[in-house]
Amino acid sequence: MTQFKKLSVILLLLFYSSAVFAAPEELKESSLPLPQDLRPLSVIRILILKDKWSLKIQTPASYKLTDKAGNLLLSGKQLKLTEIKPLPKGIQVGSKQLEVNAIRITSPYEIKIGKYAYMGIIEIMKHYKSGKLMVVNEISLEEYLKGVLPREVNPNWPLDALKAQAVASRTYAIFHIIKSKNNPWALSSDVRGQVYRGSNVNHELSDAAVDSTRGQILTYQNAVFPAFFHATCGGATTSIQNVWNYKIHPSMQSVSCPFCKGTIHYKWDAKYTPIEIETRLAKEGYKVPGVKMIVADQIDESGRAGIFRVTGKNGTVIVPSNIFRMAMDPFRFKSTHLRTLERVGQHFVFRGTGWGHGVGLCQYGAKNQGKIPRHYKEILSHYYPMSELSFLPVENV
């Protein structure tokens, strides 16, 4: 065998070992058993700010500022508007330079950061790499949910729709508390977790929905799952494994939903120039210069695309549909459930149905089911088939 042929064989072996026999990406757990000790589930840690070189904080009531071990560093009858900044060897609070990498601020009243106010504990820590400040709100789970519901749904919706959202949000939070037990926080306060804006958004109706479902979560075979939800499914929800790299879960599979038809986000359209699509995809690591054609492919049982085939001057690139949607801006490109996709002049025009990833509870569908009226347990059973409503001991949550 010539040296050239030997080299060719080696290259082929390398190609097949990496391309054909490469281990598939490990699937994420979609179900977690409840721990024997339920007490840690009563408190949640939420990332509310990150990567800050400076922030201002205040509270009109008495306060204590400690290190992570609980050692008192500062205290007073009130904390006037005070700037906090990272230092090379610590954190500066007003004029005080503290040689610590994290501080905890407690007060019997709200602690205000920027335009939002928070109950519970505020922990400010330095990121171990960037040195910038990260801010975490440590708060009881039930009080956290009261700051979530008015941002996730309209608190004037039917009470049973609010109750269904409360149970879904509590289940989602419990799953992430268990999953992140060794991490600095369980969830972020934006759309990557659940939208949370502290205590100054509370509403009496959504508070009532949280209180009346206290301790109630969804389980499947005595394990909790991430009870995803979204604004509008557009006629049918989709299955969890179609959107993310999760293991298949019986309670997060596609179901028909005629209840959101005609609602505000049921239909949408968006248009983009080829250069805009190229630029947006490049930011996500997908390089497709000279976009000429886009095809939605691998359509699932709900009608959503699994991938987008984007063809440019150098060939075709396959982009997972959820990545494509996020790259195009999910407030414009509202779902992967398309009615039409066409090239019109200098634009690609997408017309779709629904808003959001499409997994789990359809919020506008739940709203209209609440109007029928349907009981919140019926609403939850519809969107999370085969799930059970479980009750955590009230004293623990």
Secondary structure by P-SEA (a helix, b strand, c coil): ccaaaaaaaaaaaaaaacccccccccccccccccccccccccbbbbbccccccbbbbbbcccccccccccccccccccccbbbbbbcccbbbcccccccccbbbbbbcccccccccccccbbbbbccccccbbbbbbbccaaaaaaacccccccccccaaaaaaaaaaaaaaaaaaaaaacccccccccccccccccccccccaaaaaaaaaaccccccccccccccccccccccccccccccccccccccccbbbbccccccccccbbbbbcaaaaaaaaaaaccccccccccccccccccccccccccccccbbbbbcaaaaaaaacccccccccccccccccccbbbbbccccccccccaaaaaaaaaacccaaaaaaaacccccccccccccc
